[in-house]
Amino acid sequence: MPKELICDLMKVALSDKNSQDHITFPLHDKCIRRVKKCLNMNLDGYKCYIHCNDIRHVYNRHPEDHHYLCYVPDILKNFNSIEKENARDPRTGKAQLVYKFYKKYNGNLVKLVKMRVHKDKTINLKTLFVKDNEEVQ
């Protein structure tokens, strides 16, 4: 269900540059269990939040990869590896926790989703792109 919602939101975001629509969906239990096991972080009760602005960002910065946005639920549920990092928000300068979910598709191509973690129990899409083959771990 979230896949179809994301694909529909993509159509809205790319056809109406002023749209402020968004969707949220709960993280799958498998994602929650694996994040806890890999990073010792508890994401119980967290939801994923995707806004039209984030879709447009991916489309504008990574146009050849934007179709993978529909796969965000699969990437979160079935990631091959995950990292966390403390990054600076470029607008506010504040530190923020970011998760990087890696998922292999089509051989060696790896998709990367960076997710900002918020105290209101949401993880927000930041970006998604295909890593270069020489960057693949």
N, C-alpha and C positions, 0 to 999 in steps of 0.2 A: 503493500500500500504506500509506504513513504516514497518508493521509487517513482510511482506514477505522479504523486503530489509534487515531487521535485521537478520532474519533466514538465508538468503543467506550469509550475512557477517559472521555469526557464523560459517558456513561451511568452508568458506575461512580461517578465523582466526584459527580454530582448525586443519585444514589440512596443513596449511603453517605457521609455527611459526615465519617466517620472514616477513609475510605480514604486510604492513603498510596502508592497505585500511581503509576507514572510510565512514560513511554516515552522512548526515544531513537531518533533516526534520523540517518543521515549527511546533511550538507548536500549538495545537488545540485551537480554540477560547474559548472552555469551560475551558481548563486548565488556560488560561490567566485570564479569568474572576474570576475563583475560587481562584487563587493565590492572585489576587488583593483584593478580599473580605476577605480572611483568613489572609493574611500577609501585606496587604496594599503595595504590591510590584507590579510595572508595568512591565510585561514581553511582552508588545506589540513588535512585530517584532523579538522576540527571536526564535532561532532554537535549536534543540537538536542535539548534536554531539556525535557519538559513534565510537570509534576507535578499531581496532583489538586488540590492547594491553589491552584495558579495558575488552573486551570479554575474553581474555586469563586470565586476573586477576580473573574475576568471576569464570571461569572454574577451575582454579588452587586452589583458596581459598574456593570456595563453589560449588564443582562439582555436588552435588545432586540438586542444585538450578539453574544451568546455563540455563536450558530450559526456565525459566521465562524471559530471556532476550528478547525473541520475544514479550513479553507483555509490554515492556517499554511504547509504545504509549498509551496503555490502562491504565496503572498505572498513567501516567501523566494526562490523560484526566479524569479519573474516580477515582482519589484517595479518600480514606476514611478520611485521615487526612494528614496534612503537618506540618512540623516544619522547622525553619531556625536556623542555628547556625553559629557562626564565628569560624572557625577551623584554625589550623596552617598547612601549606603545609609542610610535613615532609622533602622534598628535599630542599626547599628554605627558610623555616622558616617564610615565609610571611603569614599574615592573609588572609583567603579566605572565602567568603560566600558560605555556603553549604545548599541546600534544601534537606529535607528527605521526600519523598512521601511514604505513607503507603497505601496499598491496600489489602483487605482481599479476599482470595481465599480459596476454600475447607474448609469451616467452620472457624475455628479460626486461621488458618495459615495466617500470614501477610508477605507480601513481602516488602522489603525496598529498595528503590533506592536512593542513595545519589548523588546529582547532584552539581557539581561545577559551580558557576555562574561567567561568565567572562564579562568584559566591552565591548567586541566585539559582544554582544548580542547573546551569545551562553551559553547553559548549557550543560556541559559535564558529561557523565556517569562516575561515580567513582566506585561504586560497587552495588551489588544487592544480597540479601540473604533472607532466610526464618528466621524470628525471632522465638526463642523458645517460647513455649506456655506460660511459666511463665513471659515472657517479654511483652506479648500482652497487650495493654492498653484497 
